[in-house]
Amino acid sequence: MRGFAIAGIGTGVGKTLVAALFVERLGAAYFKPVQAGGLEHTDTMEVRRLVTNKRARFLPEAYRLEAAMSPHAAAALEGRTLKRKRLQLPETDGPLVVEPAGGVRVPVAEGVLNTDLMEDWGLPVVVVANYYLGSINHSLLTVEALKARDLPLAGIVFSGEPNPESRSVILEVTGLPCLLDLPALPRPVSRKQIRLHAARIAF
């Protein structure tokens, strides 16, 4: 298994948490190509905090940017240009879990969107959906954008308080399997919770 790219339907849907679950389950390497904002506690740091699988590895980001905004805009504030070549997958001995910055159509560099990078990577994509007003639309648009690039789709992880009607519609329209129903977890999330829910992922 080469690994997975973890794609969220929006901001704050639990993408990093789901990435930690897959790293824990697979004993994978974790790679966040661009960290924009939150440099005092990055997503890589959070995944490292949560994962206990001894085979897991945590790779350095290709770029670390100060501003919490889309990578291309954050880089512009610093007078930097992000290079597509530096955003390619690193060599690893085992599976790799990649978490892009932002949603699938977020611009990363001049003329480069996350979907372009995902096409370069060729990894199966896990879509992370959260139940909120508008989540059906965001989920369907995200899947549609990925299918338009003929990207391999592994399935959907639903997070948060259950909403059976939304879940049913999203699965029916997309035709994708549900890999995990992840309940809202108390904060801070514990390593024990990560181990518990990682074991429930339905590959």
C-alpha positions in Angstrom: 0.0 0.0 0.0 1.5 3.3 -1.1 -0.7 5.4 1.2 -3.4 8.1 1.0 -3.9 11.8 0.5 -6.3 13.2 3.0 -8.7 15.9 1.6 -11.1 17.9 3.6 -14.4 19.5 2.3 -13.7 22.7 4.2 -11.7 24.2 7.1 -11.9 22.6 10.5 -13.5 19.4 9.4 -11.0 17.1 11.1 -8.5 16.5 8.3 -5.4 16.4 10.6 -7.2 14.1 13.1 -8.1 11.7 10.3 -4.6 11.8 9.0 -3.4 10.8 12.5 -5.8 7.9 12.4 -4.4 6.6 9.1 -0.8 7.1 10.2 -1.6 5.1 13.4 -3.4 2.3 11.5 -0.8 1.9 8.8 2.4 2.8 10.7 2.9 5.3 7.9 5.1 8.3 7.3 3.2 11.6 7.6 3.9 14.5 5.3 2.4 18.0 5.3 3.9 19.7 2.2 2.9 23.2 3.3 2.2 24.5 6.8 0.5 27.9 6.6 0.1 29.5 10.0 0.2 27.8 13.4 3.9 27.4 13.4 4.0 27.2 17.2 2.1 23.9 17.0 2.0 22.6 13.5 -0.1 19.8 12.1 2.9 17.6 12.0 3.5 18.2 15.7 -0.2 17.4 16.5 0.0 14.1 14.5 3.2 13.2 16.2 1.5 13.9 19.6 -1.4 11.6 18.8 0.3 8.6 17.1 1.8 5.8 19.1 2.5 3.3 16.3 6.3 2.8 16.5 6.6 2.4 12.7 5.3 5.9 12.1 7.5 8.6 10.8 7.0 12.4 10.7 8.6 14.2 7.8 9.5 17.9 7.7 7.3 20.2 5.7 8.6 21.5 2.3 7.5 25.0 3.3 6.6 26.7 6.6 4.7 30.0 6.2 3.6 32.4 8.9 0.2 33.5 7.8 -2.9 31.3 8.2 -4.2 31.6 4.7 -4.0 29.8 1.3 -0.4 28.9 0.6 0.0 31.1 -2.4 -1.2 34.1 -0.5 0.8 33.3 2.6 3.9 32.9 0.5 3.3 36.2 -1.3 3.3 38.0 2.1 6.8 36.7 2.7 8.0 37.4 -0.8 8.4 33.7 -1.5 7.5 31.5 -4.4 6.5 27.9 -3.8 8.0 25.4 -6.3 5.9 22.5 -7.5 9.0 20.3 -7.6 9.5 20.7 -3.9 6.0 19.6 -3.2 6.3 16.1 -4.7 6.2 13.0 -2.5 9.3 12.2 -0.6 10.8 8.7 -0.8 9.7 6.4 2.0 10.2 2.8 2.9 6.5 2.2 3.7 3.1 3.8 3.2 2.8 7.6 3.2 -0.1 9.8 4.5 -0.1 13.2 2.9 -2.2 16.2 4.2 -2.4 19.1 1.7 -3.0 22.6 3.0 -6.6 23.6 2.6 -9.3 22.2 0.3 -8.8 20.5 -3.0 -9.1 23.6 -5.1 -7.0 25.8 -3.0 -4.1 27.5 -4.9 -0.7 26.5 -3.7 1.5 28.3 -6.1 1.2 30.2 -9.3 -1.0 28.1 -11.6 -0.9 25.1 -9.2 -3.9 23.9 -7.1 -4.1 21.1 -4.6 -5.8 19.0 -7.3 -2.7 19.4 -9.5 -0.5 18.2 -6.7 -2.8 15.2 -6.0 -2.6 14.4 -9.7 1.2 14.4 -9.4 1.1 12.2 -6.3 -1.3 9.6 -7.6 -2.4 8.5 -4.2 -5.9 7.3 -3.3 -7.8 10.2 -1.8 -9.7 10.0 1.4 -12.4 12.7 1.6 -13.1 14.0 5.2 -16.6 15.4 5.6 -18.1 17.1 8.7 -21.8 17.6 9.3 -22.7 21.3 9.1 -25.1 23.4 7.1 -23.8 23.3 3.6 -21.7 20.1 4.1 -23.7 18.2 1.5 -22.9 20.7 -1.2 -19.3 21.0 -0.1 -18.9 17.2 -0.1 -20.4 16.7 -3.5 -18.4 19.5 -5.0 -15.2 18.2 -3.5 -15.8 14.7 -4.9 -16.8 16.1 -8.3 -13.5 18.1 -8.5 -11.5 15.0 -7.7 -13.4 12.8 -10.1 -12.9 15.4 -12.8 -9.1 14.7 -12.6 -9.7 11.0 -12.6 -8.1 10.8 -9.2 -8.5 7.4 -7.3 -10.9 7.9 -4.5 -10.7 5.5 -1.5 -13.8 6.7 0.3 -15.2 9.1 2.8 -14.7 9.6 6.5 -17.5 11.4 8.3 -16.7 13.2 11.5 -18.8 14.9 14.1 -22.3 14.5 15.5 -24.2 12.0 13.2 -26.6 13.3 10.6 -28.0 10.2 8.9 -29.9 12.1 6.2 -26.8 14.0 5.1 -24.6 10.9 5.3 -27.1 8.9 3.1 -27.3 11.6 0.4 -23.6 12.0 0.2 -22.9 8.3 -0.1 -25.7 7.8 -2.6 -24.7 10.6 -4.9 -21.0 10.1 -4.8 -21.1 6.3 -4.9 -18.2 6.2 -2.5 -17.9 3.9 0.5 -17.8 5.1 4.1 -14.4 4.3 5.6 -15.2 5.5 9.1 -17.9 7.3 11.1 -15.9 9.3 13.6 -17.9 10.7 16.5 -17.1 14.1 17.9 -14.2 13.5 20.3 -13.6 15.3 23.6 -10.7 17.8 23.5 -7.8 17.4 23.8 -8.0 14.2 21.8 -6.1 11.4 23.5 -3.8 8.8 22.0 -6.1 6.1 23.3 -9.0 7.5 21.2 -6.7 7.5 18.2 -5.8 3.9 18.6 -9.5 3.0 19.2 -10.9 4.7 16.1 -7.9 3.9 13.9 -8.7 0.2 14.3 -12.2 0.8 13.0 -11.2 2.2 9.6 -12.8 0.0 6.9 -10.2 -0.4 4.1 
